[in-house]
Amino acid sequence: MAQVNPEIVSVPYEAERKMPLSQRSIVAKFALSVKGKSAFSTAFAKKKIPFAPIVIHRLDNSTAEGQARLDLLHRFFDACANLYGTMTLWHAWELFQHVEPELTAKKKILRKDFFSFAEIVRVEKHAYAIMLLPDLYEEETSISIQDAELVHRMLIYPNIWGLNEYYKLLSYQDDKPCVVPAHDVFYAYADPNYFWETPEARSLRFFLANLHVAPDAKTTAPDGTPLCGKALSEVVFWTKDDHWEYDDYKAAWRKKAVSEEANKPYLQRIMEKIQRGILLSFVCDQFSYYVELLEEAGIQFTKPQFETFANRLCELNNHSHLWSNCGGQPVEMYDGLDNAKLDAAAIMKTMQLDPDGYYRNPVLSRITPKKNEDG
């Protein structure tokens, strides 16, 4: 058998498929596809290059050392996506050298390993996408993996909104420095659920789980069972928007997606929306929306409950590693940033107390931010 170059080589994909796993390692295929169509309209995809790069030995999953490198890089990329939302791969490589100085100094993981791994995960399904510059900007032509960007899929919409949240996040991040937490905390964020493992997150989750549907509520579960008196942690509920989307969509796969989302535990759905609002820095805009969703399911807030909700939501926001702050926590950055922390009292001003003692009917959709000294 011919000698194989131990670095990066290219072979026809069909020939590669016939290789034993120990020889072919992990292969990056070139076409991300959705129902047989290219997922991204890029110059690279349109070229339909019939070869796939293979990384032999150093990232070989058939060896213990190669698998260890792969596992570490997977955790690193996941942590970057969950902590920062987006960053260039070159910036990610610089960050990796900072987080793992010993490994890079001893050349346990080389720069070519890092970018070869990026080529691999670019065509796999992860919580993030590796996007080449033509995927992001029409006038860009470089298809070099070193110029690509890591983008959390929460920033990518499969509809007309497209990459709007991605561009908005870039404007928020501006030229802020990247904040790197302690080594163990950094890698803890490789788990997407770690967001809800902080004391502030657990406190908010506990509060929400123990809210109860009003005894006189008319809301029902999908099977018609009344929800009155049930704790939010036990509720499954279709909103008006869920019913509208399900009826409006014609394609079976779209209906299935709506149904699967609507049949999740309602507490989980609320928590996911809160997490999204905090990470994308529109929790102020969305606060009244969260209250509306809870009220629609039959939750009625008393004044103390409403104050607790506002305070715990603000505490969670202020102690979270925000994408807009490049991973910085508002409590750590408050002295240097105007209006970096949310104020529960300000949030409460967006709501109206009804005569019967319940907070309902938001009167504002957002909080007016403080002005800088220059106006």
C-alpha positions as CSV (number, residue, x, y, z in Angstrom):
1,M,0.0,0.0,0.0
2,A,1.3,3.5,-0.9
3,Q,2.8,5.5,2.0
4,V,0.4,8.1,3.3
5,N,1.5,11.6,4.1
6,P,1.1,12.0,7.9
7,E,-0.1,15.5,7.7
8,I,-3.1,16.7,5.6
9,V,-3.9,14.9,2.3
10,S,-6.8,14.9,-0.1
11,V,-8.5,11.8,-1.5
12,P,-11.7,11.3,-3.5
13,Y,-14.6,10.9,-1.0
14,E,-15.8,7.6,-2.5
15,A,-12.2,6.1,-2.2
16,E,-12.0,7.4,1.4
17,R,-15.2,5.7,2.4
18,K,-13.6,2.3,1.7
19,M,-10.6,2.9,3.9
20,P,-10.6,1.4,7.4
21,L,-11.3,3.8,10.2
22,S,-7.8,3.7,11.5
23,Q,-6.5,5.0,8.2
24,R,-9.2,7.4,7.2
25,S,-9.6,9.0,10.7
26,I,-12.2,11.8,10.6
27,V,-13.2,13.1,7.3
28,A,-14.7,16.5,6.5
29,K,-17.3,16.3,3.7
30,F,-17.9,19.4,1.7
31,A,-21.6,19.8,1.5
32,L,-23.8,20.9,4.4
33,S,-27.2,20.0,3.1
34,V,-30.8,20.6,4.0
35,K,-33.1,18.3,1.9
36,G,-30.4,17.9,-0.7
37,K,-29.7,21.6,-1.1
38,S,-26.7,23.6,0.0
39,A,-27.2,25.1,3.5
40,F,-25.1,28.1,2.7
41,S,-24.8,29.9,-0.7
42,T,-21.0,30.4,-0.8
43,A,-18.4,30.5,-3.5
44,F,-16.8,27.5,-1.9
45,A,-19.9,25.4,-2.0
46,K,-20.6,26.3,-5.6
47,K,-17.2,25.0,-6.7
48,K,-18.3,21.5,-5.7
49,I,-14.8,20.4,-5.0
50,P,-14.8,16.5,-5.1
51,F,-12.1,16.0,-2.5
52,A,-12.2,15.8,1.3
53,P,-9.3,16.7,3.6
54,I,-8.1,14.0,6.0
55,V,-6.0,14.6,9.1
56,I,-3.9,11.5,9.8
57,H,-2.3,10.5,13.1
58,R,-2.5,13.8,15.1
59,L,-6.3,13.9,15.1
60,D,-6.8,10.2,14.5
61,N,-9.7,9.0,16.7
62,S,-8.3,5.4,16.6
63,T,-5.4,6.4,18.9
64,A,-5.7,7.5,22.5
65,E,-3.6,10.6,21.9
66,G,-5.6,11.6,18.9
67,Q,-8.9,11.1,20.6
68,A,-7.7,13.2,23.6
69,R,-6.9,16.1,21.2
70,L,-10.3,15.8,19.6
71,D,-12.1,15.7,22.9
72,L,-10.3,18.8,24.2
73,L,-10.9,20.8,21.0
74,H,-14.6,19.8,21.0
75,R,-14.9,21.2,24.5
76,F,-12.9,24.3,23.6
77,F,-15.1,25.1,20.6
78,D,-18.3,24.4,22.5
79,A,-17.1,26.7,25.4
80,C,-16.3,29.5,23.0
81,A,-19.7,29.3,21.3
82,N,-21.5,29.3,24.7
83,L,-19.4,32.1,26.2
84,Y,-18.9,34.5,23.4
85,G,-21.6,33.8,20.7
86,T,-19.2,34.4,17.9
87,M,-15.5,35.0,17.3
88,T,-13.0,34.6,14.4
89,L,-11.1,31.4,14.3
90,W,-7.8,33.2,14.4
91,H,-9.0,34.9,17.6
92,A,-10.1,31.5,18.9
93,W,-6.6,30.1,18.2
94,E,-5.0,33.0,20.1
95,L,-7.5,32.3,23.0
96,F,-6.6,28.6,22.9
97,Q,-2.9,29.5,23.4
98,H,-3.9,31.5,26.4
99,V,-6.2,28.8,27.9
100,E,-3.8,25.9,27.1
101,P,-0.3,27.5,27.2
102,E,1.4,24.2,28.2
103,L,-0.1,22.2,25.4
104,T,0.7,24.7,22.8
105,A,4.2,25.5,24.1
106,K,5.1,21.8,24.1
107,K,3.5,21.4,20.6
108,K,1.0,18.8,21.8
109,I,-1.6,20.7,19.7
110,L,-0.3,22.7,16.8
111,R,-1.9,25.5,14.9
112,K,-2.5,23.2,11.9
113,D,-4.2,20.7,14.3
114,F,-6.5,23.5,15.4
115,F,-7.5,24.7,12.0
116,S,-7.8,21.1,10.6
117,F,-10.2,20.4,13.4
118,A,-12.2,23.5,12.4
119,E,-12.4,22.0,8.9
120,I,-13.8,18.8,10.3
121,V,-16.5,20.4,12.6
122,R,-17.5,22.8,9.8
123,V,-19.4,20.1,8.2
124,E,-20.7,18.4,11.3
125,K,-23.8,19.4,13.3
126,H,-23.0,21.3,16.5
127,A,-24.4,24.1,18.5
128,Y,-22.3,26.4,16.4
129,A,-21.4,26.8,12.8
130,I,-18.0,27.5,11.2
131,M,-18.8,30.0,8.5
132,L,-16.5,31.1,5.8
133,L,-16.4,34.8,5.0
134,P,-18.5,34.5,1.8
135,D,-21.2,33.0,4.0
136,L,-21.3,36.2,6.1
137,Y,-20.4,39.0,3.7
138,E,-21.3,39.2,0.0
139,E,-18.2,41.0,-1.1
140,E,-15.7,38.7,0.7
141,T,-14.0,36.1,-1.4
142,S,-11.6,34.3,0.9
143,I,-12.5,30.7,1.6
144,S,-9.5,30.2,3.9
145,I,-10.5,28.4,7.2
146,Q,-8.2,30.8,9.1
147,D,-10.5,33.7,8.1
148,A,-13.7,31.8,9.1
149,E,-15.9,32.6,12.1
150,L,-17.4,30.5,14.8
151,V,-21.1,31.5,15.1
152,H,-23.5,30.1,17.7
153,R,-26.6,28.7,15.9
154,M,-28.8,30.8,18.2
155,L,-27.6,33.7,16.0
156,I,-28.7,32.0,12.7
157,Y,-32.3,32.1,11.7
158,P,-33.6,29.7,9.0
159,N,-36.0,32.4,7.7
160,I,-35.9,36.0,6.5
161,W,-34.1,37.2,9.7
162,G,-31.1,35.2,8.6
163,L,-28.0,36.6,10.3
164,N,-29.5,39.8,11.7
165,E,-28.8,38.8,15.3
166,Y,-25.2,38.0,14.4
167,Y,-24.6,41.4,12.9
168,K,-26.3,43.1,15.8
169,L,-24.1,41.2,18.3
170,L,-21.0,42.4,16.4
171,S,-22.1,46.0,16.9
172,Y,-22.6,45.3,20.6
173,Q,-19.2,43.7,21.0
174,D,-17.5,46.4,19.1
175,D,-13.8,46.3,20.2
176,K,-14.4,45.1,23.7
177,P,-11.7,42.8,25.1
178,C,-12.4,39.1,25.4
179,V,-13.0,38.2,29.0
180,V,-11.7,34.7,29.9
181,P,-13.0,33.2,33.1
182,A,-11.0,30.7,35.3
183,H,-9.9,27.6,33.5
184,D,-12.4,25.3,35.1
185,V,-15.3,27.8,34.6
186,F,-14.3,28.3,31.0
187,Y,-14.6,24.6,30.2
188,A,-17.7,24.2,32.3
189,Y,-19.4,26.3,29.6
190,A,-18.8,23.5,27.1
191,D,-22.0,22.2,28.6
192,P,-24.9,24.4,27.2
193,N,-26.9,23.7,30.4
194,Y,-24.2,25.2,32.6
195,F,-25.9,28.6,32.1
196,W,-28.6,27.4,34.6
197,E,-26.1,26.0,37.2
198,T,-25.1,29.3,38.7
199,P,-26.7,30.3,42.1
200,E,-28.7,33.1,40.4
201,A,-30.0,30.8,37.7
202,R,-31.0,28.1,40.1
203,S,-32.8,30.8,42.2
204,L,-34.8,32.0,39.2
205,R,-35.6,28.5,38.0
206,F,-36.8,27.5,41.5
207,F,-39.1,30.5,41.7
208,L,-40.6,29.9,38.2
209,A,-41.1,26.2,38.9
210,N,-43.2,26.9,41.9
211,L,-45.5,29.5,40.3
212,H,-49.0,28.0,40.1
213,V,-51.8,28.4,37.5
214,A,-54.7,30.4,39.0
215,P,-57.5,28.3,40.4
216,D,-60.0,30.0,38.1
217,A,-57.8,29.8,35.0
218,K,-59.5,28.5,31.9
219,T,-56.3,27.2,30.2
220,T,-55.9,23.6,29.3
221,A,-53.2,21.2,28.3
222,P,-53.0,19.9,24.7
223,D,-55.1,16.9,25.6
224,G,-57.8,19.2,27.1
225,T,-56.9,18.6,30.8
226,P,-57.5,21.8,32.9
227,L,-54.3,23.4,34.1
228,C,-55.9,25.3,37.0
229,G,-53.9,24.9,40.2
230,K,-50.9,23.2,38.6
231,A,-47.3,24.2,39.3
232,L,-45.6,25.7,36.3
233,S,-43.1,22.8,36.4
234,E,-46.0,20.4,35.5
235,V,-47.5,22.5,32.7
236,V,-47.5,21.8,29.0
237,F,-49.3,24.5,27.1
238,W,-49.8,25.7,23.5
239,T,-49.9,29.5,23.2
240,K,-51.9,31.4,20.6
241,D,-48.8,31.8,18.5
242,D,-48.2,28.1,18.6
243,H,-51.7,27.4,17.3
244,W,-51.4,30.1,14.6
245,E,-48.0,28.8,13.4
246,Y,-49.2,25.2,13.3
247,D,-52.3,26.2,11.3
248,D,-50.4,28.5,9.0
249,Y,-47.7,26.2,7.9
250,K,-48.5,23.8,5.2
251,A,-45.3,21.6,5.1
252,A,-45.5,18.6,7.3
253,W,-41.9,19.1,8.6
254,R,-42.7,22.6,9.7
255,K,-45.9,21.5,11.5
256,K,-43.8,18.8,13.2
257,A,-41.2,21.3,14.4
258,V,-43.9,23.6,15.9
259,S,-45.6,20.6,17.6
260,E,-42.3,19.4,19.1
261,E,-41.5,22.9,20.5
262,A,-45.0,23.4,21.8
263,N,-45.1,20.1,23.6
264,K,-42.0,20.8,25.6
265,P,-42.6,21.5,29.4
266,Y,-43.7,25.2,29.6
267,L,-41.1,25.9,32.2
268,Q,-38.3,24.8,29.9
269,R,-39.7,27.0,27.1
270,I,-39.7,30.1,29.4
271,M,-36.2,29.4,30.6
272,E,-34.9,29.0,27.1
273,K,-36.4,32.3,26.1
274,I,-35.0,34.0,29.1
275,Q,-31.5,32.6,28.4
276,R,-31.7,33.8,24.8
277,G,-32.8,37.3,25.9
278,I,-29.9,37.6,28.4
279,L,-27.2,36.3,26.0
280,L,-28.4,38.5,23.1
281,S,-29.0,41.5,25.5
282,F,-32.6,42.1,24.8
283,V,-33.9,40.9,28.2
284,C,-35.3,44.4,28.9
285,D,-37.2,44.4,25.7
286,Q,-38.5,40.9,26.4
287,F,-39.5,41.2,30.1
288,S,-43.1,42.1,29.4
289,Y,-43.2,39.3,26.8
290,Y,-42.1,36.8,29.5
291,V,-44.9,38.0,31.8
292,E,-47.4,37.8,28.9
293,L,-46.4,34.2,28.2
294,L,-46.8,33.2,31.9
295,E,-50.2,35.0,32.1
296,E,-51.4,33.3,28.9
297,A,-50.8,30.0,30.6
298,G,-52.9,31.1,33.6
299,I,-50.3,32.5,36.0
300,Q,-51.4,35.6,37.9
301,F,-48.7,37.6,39.6
302,T,-49.2,39.2,43.0
303,K,-47.1,42.3,43.7
304,P,-44.5,40.3,45.8
305,Q,-44.2,37.6,43.1
306,F,-43.7,40.2,40.4
307,E,-41.0,42.0,42.4
308,T,-39.3,38.7,43.1
309,F,-39.4,37.8,39.4
310,A,-37.9,41.1,38.4
311,N,-35.2,41.0,41.0
312,R,-34.1,37.4,40.3
313,L,-34.1,38.0,36.5
314,C,-31.9,41.1,37.0
315,E,-29.6,39.1,39.3
316,L,-29.2,36.4,36.7
317,N,-28.5,38.9,33.9
318,N,-25.9,40.8,36.0
319,H,-24.0,37.6,36.9
320,S,-24.1,36.0,33.5
321,H,-21.3,36.0,30.9
322,L,-22.9,38.1,28.3
323,W,-22.1,37.7,24.6
324,S,-22.5,41.5,24.1
325,N,-19.7,42.0,26.7
326,C,-17.5,39.4,25.1
327,G,-18.0,37.1,28.0
328,G,-17.9,39.8,30.7
329,Q,-20.3,39.8,33.6
330,P,-22.1,43.1,34.2
331,V,-21.2,42.9,38.0
332,E,-17.6,42.9,37.1
333,M,-17.8,45.5,34.3
334,Y,-20.3,47.9,35.9
335,D,-17.7,50.6,36.9
336,G,-16.4,50.8,33.3
337,L,-19.7,50.6,31.3
338,D,-22.7,52.9,31.4
339,N,-26.0,51.1,32.1
340,A,-24.2,47.7,32.3
341,K,-26.4,46.4,35.1
342,L,-30.1,45.9,34.9
343,D,-32.2,47.6,37.6
344,A,-35.3,45.7,38.8
345,A,-37.1,48.9,39.7
346,A,-36.7,50.2,36.2
347,I,-38.1,46.9,34.8
348,M,-41.1,47.1,37.1
349,K,-41.9,50.6,35.8
350,T,-42.7,48.9,32.5
351,M,-45.6,47.1,34.1
352,Q,-49.0,48.3,35.4
353,L,-50.6,47.1,38.6
354,D,-54.3,46.3,38.1
355,P,-56.9,47.3,40.7
356,D,-57.3,43.7,41.8
357,G,-53.7,43.5,42.9
358,Y,-52.2,41.6,40.0
359,Y,-49.5,42.8,37.7
360,R,-50.7,42.6,34.1
361,N,-50.8,44.4,30.8
362,P,-47.4,45.7,30.1
363,V,-47.5,49.3,29.1
364,L,-44.0,49.6,27.6
365,S,-42.1,47.1,25.5
366,R,-38.6,48.3,26.5
367,I,-36.7,50.3,29.1
368,T,-35.1,53.6,27.9
369,P,-31.4,53.2,28.5
370,K,-29.4,55.8,30.4
371,K,-27.8,58.4,28.1
372,N,-24.0,58.9,28.0
373,E,-22.6,62.2,29.0
374,D,-22.3,63.2,25.4
375,G,-26.1,62.6,24.9
